[in-house]
Amino acid sequence: MNTINNKSNILHSTGIVFLFVSLISCICPKIVVSQVTFTDVTESAKVGNSARGMGAAWGDYNNDGLLDIYVSNYKDKNILYQNNGGDIFSDVTDAADVGNTDASADIAWGDYNNDDFLDLFLVNDVGPGYGAKKVLYKNNGDGTFINVAKEAGVENIAFGMCVAWSDYNNDGYLDAFVTNNSHAMICDGQSNKLFRNKADGTFEDVTDTAGVGDLGNGMGAAWCDYDNDGYQDLYVLNFDNFNLPSPENTPSILYKNNGDGTFSEITGTAGAGNALGGFGVAWGDYNNDGNMDVFIANLMDVLPSAKNVLFMNNGDGTFSDVTDVAGVGDDDESTEVTWVDYDNDGDLDLHVVNGGIGASQACVLFRNNGNDTFTDIAEEAGIRYIGHAEGASWGDYDNDGNMDLYLVNYGEPNVLYRNNGNSNHWIIIKTVGTTSNRAGIGARVKVVTGAISQIREVDGGSGFCSQDSLWVHFGLGNHETIDTLEIRWPGGKVQTLPNVKADQILTITEE
């Protein structure tokens, strides 16, 4: 009798627990059963470059279907690691002839001449005679590169910091925006630069006519169509030095693309101003409402009370500062920021690099809780690096659908973290433009699964000194099929694919 009653009680209790879990799952479908973890595979992968690291960029430069990685070093030799498959890389820097030894900062992959091979733009800040030359490595298609910056018209000697590719005028060719530190004593008065691609292998400096010749302390830059009008807009970060008198302190700037080759500065009216020592910037739709939000990483030694900032896009041309509500007001010395769905659950998480040259601090991985808030789970995930981290780049180097992380450190060995994954589904899209630029940079990709709609844009370089993979990644949760996959190509052409199978790397060519 007691045994029967005990069994009844157990069944009753189990039923209550099951009902409770079911109800919670309906109300909060984002409950994570097990935390995704990462494994440090640096030593076995042979990518532990130890130098004064600045940034890294994933890109398949030899078109073998595997992501390679280029690393920029400050007054040390840059490195190109070729992905051999099987979690092994080879240093092919010398063979490829890309071992620049200037004071390198940012790098970005992009196919500027539409020949189906990724080229590489490299920004140097100081060099012999102080001003440093930019480098444009043209991919020869045979595993080697040649620097064509001078002939192409983008050599621009200045105290350069960052570069971002975008087809801002939708003519089918990639243009380049470069930030310069105009307040550096060695290059005083050097503005940022917008180079328009003339489609003949050369570029034209259209900075003044476009209206983007800011003379601020230029740092990070990121392109994005924030107002959904089909033209790429631009956020430019300025690193304010509070030791300098006004007007030396220049706030960061949001430029709206007017669609006629010019831009309007609308930072104040949009409510997206940042004057806290900006370094890294990245766009991403973290709340899946169809509008791109923006996160800014600030280097905190400029102003002790400053912190990083998350601006939510209100969908009407304005932004709201939701930093505190979202719980992402990290107040360390942040340099780089990246949006990534590391756990494939269908919404964007946030990785922030802390440390840099002057501090030893912990990097942060904010998991998106699915309710407009975030939780730092870097420790549980196994990527809470403490040291002088400077840059970071995400890409699926082993083609298993899980985004891996390459962390760049200043004066310490870099680290490759392999994502161990979970049971969630995913898809990776490779965009190939025909009338649009070949790499599809700026294309808006939308994935609809049930009631969830996600968007991404093919990013030509954003943040501070790093670039994530050009292959667009989506986590799909428990969905095995995508109801609708839509691509809006630069220029406005829309391509729609129904009932797309999950768990694949899919190449989509513009029709």
ZAZABA-798586 format. One line per field, with one value per residue (C-alpha): residue number from 1; x, y negated, z. Coordinates in nm, 4 decimals. Example, Ala and Ser with C-alpha at 12.3 -4.5 7.8 and 13.67 -1.06 7.14 Angstrom:
// residues 2
pos = (1 / 2)
x = (1.2300 / 1.3670)
y = (0.4500 / 0.1060)
z = (0.7800 / 0.7140)
// end
This chain:
// residues 511
pos = (1 / 2 / 3 / 4 / 5 / 6 / 7 / 8 / 9 / 10 / 11 / 12 / 13 / 14 / 15 / 16 / 17 / 18 / 19 / 20 / 21 / 22 / 23 / 24 / 25 / 26 / 27 / 28 / 29 / 30 / 31 / 32 / 33 / 34 / 35 / 36 / 37 / 38 / 39 / 40 / 41 / 42 / 43 / 44 / 45 / 46 / 47 / 48 / 49 / 50 / 51 / 52 / 53 / 54 / 55 / 56 / 57 / 58 / 59 / 60 / 61 / 62 / 63 / 64 / 65 / 66 / 67 / 68 / 69 / 70 / 71 / 72 / 73 / 74 / 75 / 76 / 77 / 78 / 79 / 80 / 81 / 82 / 83 / 84 / 85 / 86 / 87 / 88 / 89 / 90 / 91 / 92 / 93 / 94 / 95 / 96 / 97 / 98 / 99 / 100 / 101 / 102 / 103 / 104 / 105 / 106 / 107 / 108 / 109 / 110 / 111 / 112 / 113 / 114 / 115 / 116 / 117 / 118 / 119 / 120 / 121 / 122 / 123 / 124 / 125 / 126 / 127 / 128 / 129 / 130 / 131 / 132 / 133 / 134 / 135 / 136 / 137 / 138 / 139 / 140 / 141 / 142 / 143 / 144 / 145 / 146 / 147 / 148 / 149 / 150 / 151 / 152 / 153 / 154 / 155 / 156 / 157 / 158 / 159 / 160 / 161 / 162 / 163 / 164 / 165 / 166 / 167 / 168 / 169 / 170 / 171 / 172 / 173 / 174 / 175 / 176 / 177 / 178 / 179 / 180 / 181 / 182 / 183 / 184 / 185 / 186 / 187 / 188 / 189 / 190 / 191 / 192 / 193 / 194 / 195 / 196 / 197 / 198 / 199 / 200 / 201 / 202 / 203 / 204 / 205 / 206 / 207 / 208 / 209 / 210 / 211 / 212 / 213 / 214 / 215 / 216 / 217 / 218 / 219 / 220 / 221 / 222 / 223 / 224 / 225 / 226 / 227 / 228 / 229 / 230 / 231 / 232 / 233 / 234 / 235 / 236 / 237 / 238 / 239 / 240 / 241 / 242 / 243 / 244 / 245 / 246 / 247 / 248 / 249 / 250 / 251 / 252 / 253 / 254 / 255 / 256 / 257 / 258 / 259 / 260 / 261 / 262 / 263 / 264 / 265 / 266 / 267 / 268 / 269 / 270 / 271 / 272 / 273 / 274 / 275 / 276 / 277 / 278 / 279 / 280 / 281 / 282 / 283 / 284 / 285 / 286 / 287 / 288 / 289 / 290 / 291 / 292 / 293 / 294 / 295 / 296 / 297 / 298 / 299 / 300 / 301 / 302 / 303 / 304 / 305 / 306 / 307 / 308 / 309 / 310 / 311 / 312 / 313 / 314 / 315 / 316 / 317 / 318 / 319 / 320 / 321 / 322 / 323 / 324 / 325 / 326 / 327 / 328 / 329 / 330 / 331 / 332 / 333 / 334 / 335 / 336 / 337 / 338 / 339 / 340 / 341 / 342 / 343 / 344 / 345 / 346 / 347 / 348 / 349 / 350 / 351 / 352 / 353 / 354 / 355 / 356 / 357 / 358 / 359 / 360 / 361 / 362 / 363 / 364 / 365 / 366 / 367 / 368 / 369 / 370 / 371 / 372 / 373 / 374 / 375 / 376 / 377 / 378 / 379 / 380 / 381 / 382 / 383 / 384 / 385 / 386 / 387 / 388 / 389 / 390 / 391 / 392 / 393 / 394 / 395 / 396 / 397 / 398 / 399 / 400 / 401 / 402 / 403 / 404 / 405 / 406 / 407 / 408 / 409 / 410 / 411 / 412 / 413 / 414 / 415 / 416 / 417 / 418 / 419 / 420 / 421 / 422 / 423 / 424 / 425 / 426 / 427 / 428 / 429 / 430 / 431 / 432 / 433 / 434 / 435 / 436 / 437 / 438 / 439 / 440 / 441 / 442 / 443 / 444 / 445 / 446 / 447 / 448 / 449 / 450 / 451 / 452 / 453 / 454 / 455 / 456 / 457 / 458 / 459 / 460 / 461 / 462 / 463 / 464 / 465 / 466 / 467 / 468 / 469 / 470 / 471 / 472 / 473 / 474 / 475 / 476 / 477 / 478 / 479 / 480 / 481 / 482 / 483 / 484 / 485 / 486 / 487 / 488 / 489 / 490 / 491 / 492 / 493 / 494 / 495 / 496 / 497 / 498 / 499 / 500 / 501 / 502 / 503 / 504 / 505 / 506 / 507 / 508 / 509 / 510 / 511)
x = (0.0000 / 0.2773 / 0.4662 / 0.1640 / 0.1167 / 0.4851 / 0.4661 / 0.1558 / 0.3283 / 0.6295 / 0.4138 / 0.2151 / 0.5327 / 0.6823 / 0.3691 / 0.3833 / 0.7486 / 0.6793 / 0.3869 / 0.5981 / 0.8849 / 0.6431 / 0.4807 / 0.8162 / 0.9364 / 0.6339 / 0.6788 / 1.0591 / 1.1627 / 1.5219 / 1.6033 / 1.9468 / 1.9736 / 2.3513 / 2.6109 / 2.8100 / 3.1810 / 3.5009 / 3.8341 / 4.1711 / 4.3216 / 4.5938 / 4.8890 / 4.7552 / 4.6277 / 4.9689 / 4.8272 / 4.9744 / 5.1524 / 5.3132 / 5.3771 / 5.2287 / 4.8994 / 4.6320 / 4.3681 / 4.2656 / 4.0363 / 3.8871 / 3.8652 / 3.8888 / 4.1623 / 4.2332 / 3.8700 / 3.9140 / 3.6063 / 3.8062 / 3.8485 / 4.2047 / 4.3131 / 4.5328 / 4.6832 / 4.8048 / 5.0919 / 5.2222 / 5.5794 / 5.6074 / 5.5638 / 5.2023 / 5.0963 / 4.8760 / 4.7630 / 4.6294 / 4.3620 / 4.4648 / 4.1576 / 4.1701 / 4.2205 / 4.5683 / 4.6984 / 5.0218 / 5.2079 / 5.2186 / 5.3118 / 5.6357 / 5.5027 / 5.2025 / 5.4237 / 5.2006 / 5.4461 / 5.4162 / 5.6300 / 5.5027 / 5.2873 / 4.9819 / 4.6378 / 4.3200 / 4.2707 / 3.9676 / 3.9031 / 3.7012 / 3.6996 / 3.7517 / 3.8031 / 3.5287 / 3.7614 / 3.6318 / 3.9435 / 3.9495 / 4.1889 / 4.3152 / 4.3212 / 4.5802 / 4.5994 / 4.9273 / 4.9422 / 5.3075 / 5.6175 / 5.9430 / 5.9022 / 5.6053 / 5.3224 / 5.2480 / 5.1242 / 4.8105 / 4.8516 / 4.6139 / 4.7112 / 4.5659 / 4.5056 / 4.6765 / 4.4650 / 4.7680 / 4.8267 / 5.0267 / 4.9469 / 5.0907 / 5.0643 / 4.8846 / 4.7950 / 4.9946 / 4.8643 / 4.5118 / 4.5278 / 4.4697 / 4.8221 / 4.7232 / 5.0116 / 4.8592 / 4.8174 / 4.5639 / 4.3571 / 4.0674 / 3.9171 / 3.5734 / 3.4565 / 3.1128 / 2.9449 / 2.7975 / 2.6684 / 2.5364 / 2.7293 / 2.8569 / 3.2085 / 3.3486 / 3.4519 / 3.6735 / 3.6405 / 3.9524 / 3.9776 / 4.2809 / 4.3886 / 4.3958 / 4.4964 / 4.8234 / 5.1064 / 5.2809 / 4.9857 / 4.7887 / 4.4869 / 4.4560 / 4.0878 / 3.9208 / 3.9021 / 3.6338 / 3.7756 / 3.5246 / 3.5987 / 3.6209 / 3.5751 / 3.9075 / 4.1343 / 4.1727 / 3.9959 / 3.9024 / 3.9182 / 3.5596 / 3.5847 / 3.4977 / 3.2193 / 3.0617 / 3.0750 / 3.2569 / 3.5867 / 3.5716 / 3.8845 / 3.8243 / 4.0414 / 3.9246 / 3.9149 / 3.6554 / 3.4037 / 3.1118 / 2.8732 / 2.5080 / 2.1705 / 2.0246 / 1.7145 / 1.6315 / 1.6312 / 1.8706 / 2.1802 / 2.4684 / 2.5054 / 2.8207 / 2.9052 / 3.2495 / 3.4057 / 3.6313 / 3.8582 / 3.8138 / 4.1199 / 3.9908 / 4.3331 / 4.2876 / 4.0761 / 3.7696 / 3.7364 / 3.9987 / 3.7382 / 3.5164 / 3.2178 / 3.1498 / 2.9399 / 2.6473 / 2.6356 / 2.3103 / 2.3590 / 2.1460 / 2.1528 / 2.3098 / 2.6743 / 2.6566 / 2.6044 / 2.4366 / 2.5609 / 2.2507 / 2.4063 / 2.2211 / 1.8776 / 1.9134 / 2.0133 / 2.3190 / 2.6018 / 2.8998 / 3.1786 / 3.3357 / 3.6597 / 3.5238 / 3.7330 / 3.5151 / 3.1689 / 2.9417 / 2.5877 / 2.3484 / 1.9753 / 1.9923 / 1.6141 / 1.5095 / 1.2762 / 1.4165 / 1.6171 / 1.9939 / 2.1152 / 2.4664 / 2.7114 / 3.0115 / 3.3199 / 3.4889 / 3.8415 / 3.7771 / 4.1093 / 3.9961 / 3.7117 / 3.6802 / 3.3017 / 3.2523 / 3.1227 / 3.0286 / 2.7023 / 2.4176 / 2.1878 / 1.8581 / 1.7213 / 1.3646 / 1.2766 / 1.1911 / 1.5386 / 1.6187 / 1.7982 / 1.7565 / 2.0379 / 1.9408 / 2.2801 / 2.1757 / 1.8460 / 2.0237 / 2.3016 / 2.5914 / 2.7485 / 3.0911 / 3.3275 / 3.6667 / 3.9118 / 3.7292 / 3.8758 / 3.6791 / 3.3177 / 3.1427 / 2.7865 / 2.7694 / 2.5149 / 2.7679 / 2.5065 / 2.2892 / 1.9703 / 1.8437 / 1.9521 / 2.2748 / 2.5085 / 2.7820 / 3.1571 / 3.3638 / 3.7445 / 3.8945 / 4.2585 / 4.4463 / 4.7974 / 4.7669 / 4.5618 / 4.5191 / 4.1454 / 3.8904 / 3.7102 / 3.3315 / 3.0783 / 2.7242 / 2.4641 / 2.1380 / 1.8610 / 1.5903 / 1.4158 / 1.6302 / 1.8804 / 2.2206 / 2.4260 / 2.8042 / 2.8881 / 3.2502 / 3.3735 / 3.1322 / 3.2003 / 3.5768 / 3.6772 / 3.7238 / 4.0709 / 4.2501 / 4.5397 / 4.6256 / 4.3639 / 4.3353 / 4.1202 / 3.8911 / 3.7461 / 3.4679 / 3.4380 / 3.3539 / 3.7000 / 3.6099 / 3.2752 / 3.0698 / 2.8161 / 2.9549 / 3.1280 / 3.4873 / 3.6907 / 4.0398 / 4.1623 / 4.4506 / 4.6737 / 4.9332 / 5.2660 / 5.1060 / 5.0278 / 4.7052 / 4.4394 / 4.2109 / 3.8983 / 3.7063 / 3.3319 / 3.2217 / 2.8619 / 2.5281 / 2.2257 / 2.0857 / 2.0569 / 2.2260 / 2.2945 / 2.5840 / 2.5314 / 2.8044 / 2.6869 / 2.8163 / 2.7213 / 2.6879 / 2.5572 / 2.6374 / 2.9959 / 3.1302 / 3.1592 / 2.8050 / 2.9216 / 2.6260 / 2.3683 / 2.0860 / 2.0038 / 1.6778 / 1.5892 / 1.2350 / 1.1672 / 0.8171 / 0.7471 / 1.1152 / 1.2708 / 1.6458 / 1.8528 / 2.2255 / 2.4324 / 2.7474 / 3.0032 / 3.3029 / 3.4858 / 3.3705 / 3.4843 / 3.8396 / 4.1095 / 3.9388 / 3.6895 / 3.4571 / 3.3971 / 3.2107 / 3.0062 / 2.6760 / 2.5884 / 2.2467 / 2.1533 / 1.8171 / 1.7417 / 1.5326 / 1.4224 / 1.5365 / 1.3994 / 1.4001 / 1.0550 / 1.1900 / 1.5431 / 1.5583 / 1.8519 / 1.8248 / 2.1283 / 2.2955 / 2.0932 / 1.7621 / 1.7229 / 1.5456 / 1.5990 / 1.3783 / 1.4263 / 1.1526 / 1.1928 / 1.5704 / 1.7266 / 1.9238 / 2.2758 / 2.4531 / 2.6907 / 2.4916 / 2.6330 / 2.3774 / 2.4588 / 2.2729 / 2.0223)
y = (0.0000 / -0.2392 / -0.1357 / -0.2143 / -0.5507 / -0.6322 / -0.5447 / -0.7595 / -1.0481 / -1.0084 / -0.9990 / -1.2981 / -1.4920 / -1.3938 / -1.5092 / -1.8451 / -1.8860 / -1.7883 / -2.0302 / -2.3069 / -2.2492 / -2.2375 / -2.5634 / -2.7330 / -2.6017 / -2.7565 / -3.0866 / -3.0924 / -2.8754 / -2.9928 / -2.7706 / -2.6208 / -2.2570 / -2.2396 / -2.5086 / -2.5019 / -2.4747 / -2.5490 / -2.3660 / -2.5371 / -2.3701 / -2.6269 / -2.3948 / -2.1112 / -2.3533 / -2.5291 / -2.8849 / -3.0187 / -3.3198 / -3.5131 / -3.8751 / -4.2186 / -4.1024 / -4.3458 / -4.1649 / -3.8672 / -3.7948 / -3.4647 / -3.4201 / -3.1378 / -3.2955 / -2.9819 / -2.8737 / -2.5257 / -2.5458 / -2.5950 / -2.9199 / -3.0483 / -3.3245 / -3.6319 / -3.7894 / -4.1493 / -4.2304 / -4.5659 / -4.6110 / -4.2346 / -4.0114 / -3.9452 / -3.5826 / -3.3962 / -3.0547 / -2.8191 / -2.5769 / -2.2239 / -2.0537 / -1.8122 / -2.0970 / -2.1719 / -2.4989 / -2.5876 / -2.9183 / -3.0166 / -3.3823 / -3.3789 / -3.1676 / -3.3981 / -3.7089 / -3.8789 / -3.9145 / -4.2893 / -4.4090 / -4.7634 / -4.8674 / -4.6808 / -4.7342 / -4.6335 / -4.3893 / -4.3002 / -4.0456 / -4.1490 / -4.0757 / -4.4300 / -4.3280 / -4.0609 / -3.7858 / -3.5308 / -3.5482 / -3.7337 / -4.0263 / -4.1777 / -4.5393 / -4.6065 / -4.9271 / -5.0334 / -5.3178 / -5.4249 / -5.3478 / -5.4975 / -5.8737 / -5.8190 / -5.8142 / -5.4589 / -5.3277 / -5.1222 / -4.7882 / -4.6298 / -4.2697 / -4.1572 / -3.7824 / -3.6335 / -3.3187 / -3.0903 / -3.1159 / -3.4385 / -3.8081 / -4.1359 / -4.4768 / -4.7090 / -4.9878 / -5.2548 / -5.1740 / -5.1356 / -5.4772 / -5.3660 / -5.3866 / -5.6954 / -5.7671 / -5.8396 / -5.7134 / -5.4527 / -5.2365 / -5.0478 / -4.9509 / -4.8290 / -4.7204 / -4.8159 / -4.8811 / -5.2065 / -5.3152 / -4.9726 / -4.9683 / -4.6130 / -4.6982 / -4.7162 / -5.0525 / -5.0974 / -5.3238 / -5.3817 / -5.5553 / -5.7711 / -5.9102 / -6.2786 / -6.3860 / -6.1974 / -6.4484 / -6.2710 / -6.2972 / -6.5948 / -6.6875 / -6.3609 / -6.2832 / -5.9460 / -5.8305 / -5.6879 / -5.5258 / -5.4653 / -5.1688 / -5.2842 / -4.9269 / -4.9380 / -4.8233 / -5.1727 / -5.3827 / -5.7500 / -5.9466 / -6.0776 / -6.1661 / -6.5327 / -6.5000 / -6.2159 / -6.4226 / -6.1693 / -6.3532 / -6.3559 / -6.4887 / -6.2978 / -6.0475 / -5.7709 / -5.4134 / -5.1466 / -5.1633 / -4.9470 / -4.9529 / -4.8496 / -4.9366 / -5.0478 / -5.2139 / -4.9317 / -5.1533 / -4.9412 / -5.1579 / -5.0918 / -5.3461 / -5.3966 / -5.4244 / -5.5711 / -5.5611 / -5.8347 / -5.7726 / -6.0843 / -6.1920 / -6.3763 / -6.5258 / -6.7399 / -7.0545 / -7.0911 / -7.0675 / -6.7921 / -6.5654 / -6.4453 / -6.2186 / -5.9178 / -5.9647 / -5.7881 / -5.8672 / -5.8068 / -5.7080 / -5.9444 / -5.7113 / -5.9715 / -5.9241 / -6.1520 / -6.0995 / -6.3012 / -6.3060 / -6.2213 / -6.1040 / -6.3498 / -6.3142 / -5.9355 / -5.9328 / -5.7173 / -5.9369 / -5.7944 / -6.0036 / -5.7545 / -5.6519 / -5.4247 / -5.1402 / -4.8629 / -4.8735 / -4.6013 / -4.5825 / -4.2951 / -4.2334 / -4.0887 / -4.0958 / -3.9601 / -4.2503 / -4.3123 / -4.6204 / -4.6259 / -4.7334 / -4.8540 / -4.7791 / -4.9982 / -4.8869 / -5.1704 / -5.1712 / -5.2648 / -5.4187 / -5.7339 / -5.8015 / -5.5808 / -5.6222 / -5.5170 / -5.1791 / -4.9936 / -5.0882 / -4.8966 / -5.1043 / -4.9344 / -5.0315 / -5.1588 / -5.1069 / -5.4717 / -5.6084 / -5.6485 / -5.4422 / -5.3851 / -5.3212 / -4.9868 / -4.9050 / -4.8783 / -4.6998 / -4.4449 / -4.3937 / -4.4503 / -4.7599 / -4.6064 / -4.8718 / -4.7156 / -4.8320 / -4.6958 / -4.6943 / -4.4541 / -4.3397 / -4.0725 / -3.9445 / -3.5659 / -3.2885 / -3.0630 / -2.8160 / -2.7958 / -2.8787 / -3.1392 / -3.4691 / -3.6686 / -3.6538 / -3.9075 / -3.8655 / -4.1524 / -4.1591 / -4.3181 / -4.3817 / -4.5417 / -4.6757 / -4.8402 / -4.6032 / -4.2392 / -4.1781 / -3.9076 / -3.8762 / -3.8430 / -3.6215 / -3.7516 / -3.4835 / -3.6198 / -3.5139 / -3.5696 / -3.8381 / -4.1422 / -4.0631 / -3.8938 / -3.6826 / -3.6550 / -3.2838 / -3.3097 / -3.1150 / -2.8243 / -2.8186 / -2.7998 / -3.1164 / -3.3625 / -3.4620 / -3.6913 / -3.8865 / -4.1412 / -4.0452 / -4.2852 / -4.1383 / -3.8467 / -3.6832 / -3.4225 / -3.1628 / -2.7950 / -2.6711 / -2.2998 / -2.3257 / -2.1608 / -2.4431 / -2.5749 / -2.9126 / -2.8987 / -3.1834 / -3.3074 / -3.5432 / -3.7813 / -3.8893 / -4.1631 / -4.0116 / -3.6787 / -3.3673 / -3.3886 / -3.1287 / -2.9204 / -2.8010 / -2.5194 / -2.5251 / -2.1826 / -2.2469 / -2.1020 / -1.9414 / -2.2632 / -2.2993 / -2.5603 / -2.6858 / -2.8771 / -3.0831 / -3.1721 / -3.4603 / -3.4935 / -3.8132 / -3.8466 / -4.1968 / -4.2681 / -4.2574 / -3.9045 / -3.8407 / -3.9646 / -4.2109 / -4.4163 / -4.1541 / -4.1163 / -3.7526 / -3.6634 / -3.3223 / -3.2393 / -2.9334 / -2.9198 / -3.2450 / -3.3435 / -3.5679 / -3.6389 / -3.8761 / -3.9099 / -4.1174 / -4.0015 / -4.2112 / -4.3616 / -4.4341 / -4.5935 / -4.6397 / -4.7499 / -4.5390 / -4.2125 / -4.0684 / -3.7719 / -3.5188 / -3.6452 / -3.3247 / -3.4116 / -3.1835 / -3.1213 / -2.9062 / -2.7372 / -2.5785 / -2.2644 / -2.3520 / -2.0998 / -2.3041 / -2.6747 / -2.7864 / -3.0762 / -3.1937 / -3.5366 / -3.7390 / -4.1074 / -4.1766 / -4.5189 / -4.7123 / -4.5711 / -4.2387 / -3.9847 / -3.6098 / -3.3673 / -2.9967 / -2.7925 / -2.4820 / -2.4838 / -2.1939 / -2.2802 / -2.1681 / -2.2549 / -2.5088 / -2.6495 / -2.8565 / -3.0931 / -3.2693 / -3.5857 / -3.5219)
z = (0.0000 / 0.0924 / -0.2197 / -0.4387 / -0.2694 / -0.3093 / -0.6795 / -0.7153 / -0.5445 / -0.7689 / -1.0803 / -0.9592 / -0.8848 / -1.2182 / -1.3949 / -1.2204 / -1.3086 / -1.6716 / -1.6898 / -1.5348 / -1.7771 / -2.0700 / -1.9678 / -1.9165 / -2.2518 / -2.4205 / -2.2427 / -2.2643 / -2.5637 / -2.5231 / -2.2244 / -2.2899 / -2.1843 / -2.2111 / -2.2583 / -2.5812 / -2.5076 / -2.6978 / -2.7160 / -2.7564 / -3.0648 / -3.1289 / -3.0881 / -3.3027 / -3.5692 / -3.5769 / -3.5688 / -3.2436 / -3.3887 / -3.1036 / -3.1984 / -3.1427 / -3.2863 / -3.4011 / -3.6056 / -3.8164 / -4.1101 / -4.2287 / -4.6068 / -4.8627 / -5.0724 / -5.2835 / -5.3405 / -5.1969 / -4.9737 / -4.6547 / -4.4623 / -4.4367 / -4.1995 / -4.2334 / -3.9208 / -3.8928 / -3.6581 / -3.5402 / -3.6667 / -3.6965 / -3.9994 / -4.0925 / -4.1371 / -4.3847 / -4.2611 / -4.5269 / -4.4079 / -4.5081 / -4.3645 / -4.0754 / -3.8253 / -3.9627 / -4.1091 / -4.2890 / -4.2825 / -4.6513 / -4.5962 / -4.7914 / -5.0758 / -5.1115 / -5.0743 / -4.8156 / -4.5265 / -4.4748 / -4.1815 / -4.1335 / -3.8386 / -3.9604 / -3.8148 / -3.9995 / -4.2862 / -4.4980 / -4.7715 / -5.0777 / -5.4511 / -5.5805 / -5.9454 / -5.9612 / -6.0823 / -5.8288 / -5.6109 / -5.2802 / -5.2602 / -4.9353 / -4.8198 / -4.5469 / -4.3423 / -4.1812 / -3.9325 / -3.8953 / -4.0947 / -4.2254 / -4.2290 / -3.9996 / -4.2527 / -4.3648 / -4.6980 / -4.7413 / -4.9160 / -5.1660 / -5.2297 / -5.5618 / -5.5675 / -5.8719 / -5.8554 / -5.8242 / -5.4494 / -5.4743 / -5.4348 / -5.5641 / -5.4000 / -5.6459 / -5.4009 / -5.5827 / -5.9299 / -5.7937 / -5.6252 / -5.2649 / -5.1226 / -4.9168 / -4.6791 / -4.3379 / -3.9834 / -4.0966 / -3.8657 / -4.0277 / -4.3623 / -4.4702 / -4.8170 / -4.9503 / -5.2831 / -5.1557 / -5.4981 / -5.6065 / -5.9348 / -5.8944 / -5.7749 / -5.4227 / -5.2843 / -4.9766 / -4.6747 / -4.4653 / -4.1288 / -4.0548 / -3.7212 / -3.8102 / -3.4590 / -3.4599 / -3.4539 / -3.7381 / -3.9783 / -3.8537 / -4.0636 / -4.2624 / -4.3087 / -4.3485 / -4.7106 / -4.9375 / -5.2496 / -5.5304 / -5.7541 / -6.1165 / -6.2487 / -6.4333 / -6.1502 / -6.0085 / -5.7468 / -5.7180 / -5.3945 / -5.3584 / -4.9900 / -5.0273 / -5.2823 / -5.0835 / -4.7632 / -4.5442 / -4.4902 / -4.1122 / -3.9424 / -3.6224 / -3.4444 / -3.6778 / -3.5502 / -3.6341 / -3.9187 / -4.0267 / -4.3230 / -4.2950 / -4.4457 / -4.1113 / -4.2633 / -4.5076 / -4.8188 / -5.0233 / -4.9732 / -4.7365 / -4.4551 / -4.2509 / -3.8824 / -3.8085 / -3.4632 / -3.3346 / -3.0407 / -2.8290 / -2.6380 / -2.3349 / -2.2769 / -2.5864 / -2.5939 / -2.8126 / -3.1104 / -3.0998 / -2.9380 / -3.2206 / -3.1447 / -3.3608 / -3.6738 / -3.8422 / -4.2131 / -4.4039 / -4.7667 / -4.9783 / -5.2782 / -5.5063 / -5.4160 / -5.1129 / -4.7407 / -4.4649 / -4.1065 / -3.8985 / -3.5704 / -3.3478 / -3.5036 / -3.5040 / -3.1364 / -3.2049 / -3.0845 / -2.8979 / -2.7433 / -2.5098 / -2.6793 / -2.9514 / -3.0933 / -3.2357 / -3.3950 / -3.5342 / -3.6752 / -3.6018 / -3.5561 / -3.2044 / -3.1435 / -3.4860 / -3.5641 / -3.9121 / -3.8138 / -3.7711 / -3.4270 / -3.3469 / -3.0645 / -2.9844 / -2.7935 / -2.6042 / -2.4668 / -2.1055 / -2.0090 / -2.1855 / -1.9419 / -1.6317 / -1.6157 / -1.9785 / -2.0939 / -2.4102 / -2.5772 / -2.7452 / -2.9651 / -3.0584 / -3.3989 / -3.3519 / -3.7174 / -3.7765 / -3.8379 / -3.4696 / -3.2059 / -2.8328 / -2.5870 / -2.4281 / -2.2816 / -1.9189 / -1.9873 / -2.2065 / -1.9507 / -2.1893 / -2.0356 / -2.0010 / -1.8638 / -1.9318 / -2.1986 / -2.5031 / -2.8520 / -3.0731 / -3.0932 / -3.2993 / -3.3350 / -3.3726 / -3.3124 / -3.1433 / -3.0116 / -3.3278 / -3.1394 / -3.3839 / -3.2358 / -3.2261 / -2.9298 / -2.8649 / -2.8208 / -2.6780 / -2.6733 / -2.3633 / -2.2830 / -2.5662 / -2.5343 / -2.1957 / -1.9846 / -1.8869 / -1.8774 / -1.9521 / -2.2835 / -2.2672 / -2.4459 / -2.3968 / -2.4667 / -2.6045 / -2.3660 / -2.6268 / -2.4211 / -2.5119 / -2.2361 / -2.2345 / -1.9923 / -1.9879 / -2.0243 / -2.1402 / -1.8373 / -1.8864 / -2.2600 / -2.2061 / -2.3921 / -2.1069 / -2.2168 / -1.9708 / -2.1125 / -2.3780 / -2.6348 / -2.9270 / -3.2048 / -3.2856 / -3.5935 / -3.6192 / -3.8942 / -3.9399 / -4.0332 / -4.0125 / -4.1973 / -3.9220 / -3.8899 / -3.5623 / -3.5520 / -3.4302 / -3.2830 / -3.3606 / -3.0880 / -3.1616 / -2.8731 / -2.8397 / -2.7385 / -2.6452 / -2.8537 / -3.0518 / -2.9754 / -3.1993 / -3.0182 / -3.1882 / -3.1228 / -2.9958 / -3.1023 / -2.9978 / -3.1621 / -3.3100 / -3.6849 / -3.9033 / -4.2525 / -4.4103 / -4.7253 / -4.9754 / -5.1931 / -5.5491 / -5.7286 / -6.1047 / -6.1650 / -5.7966 / -5.6665 / -5.6926 / -5.3161 / -5.2569 / -4.9917 / -4.8733 / -4.9704 / -4.7165 / -4.6381 / -4.4611 / -4.3222 / -4.2071 / -3.9908 / -3.8451 / -3.6613 / -3.6503 / -3.9138 / -3.9074 / -4.1181 / -4.1839 / -4.4221 / -4.5988 / -4.4125 / -4.5886 / -4.2657 / -3.9432 / -3.5882 / -3.5171 / -3.6822 / -3.7752 / -4.0215 / -3.9781 / -4.2533 / -4.5612 / -4.5492 / -4.3795 / -4.0877 / -3.9299 / -3.6322 / -3.6821 / -3.3442 / -3.3925 / -3.7470 / -4.0076 / -4.2980 / -4.3781 / -4.4932 / -4.6980 / -4.7748 / -4.9339 / -5.0647 / -5.1499 / -5.3626 / -5.3776 / -5.6310 / -5.5152 / -5.6945 / -5.4685 / -5.4963 / -5.2993 / -5.2286 / -5.0542 / -4.8366 / -4.8019 / -4.6122 / -4.2992 / -4.2078 / -4.5297 / -4.6794 / -4.9696 / -5.2540 / -5.4053 / -5.7310 / -5.8234 / -6.1022)
// end
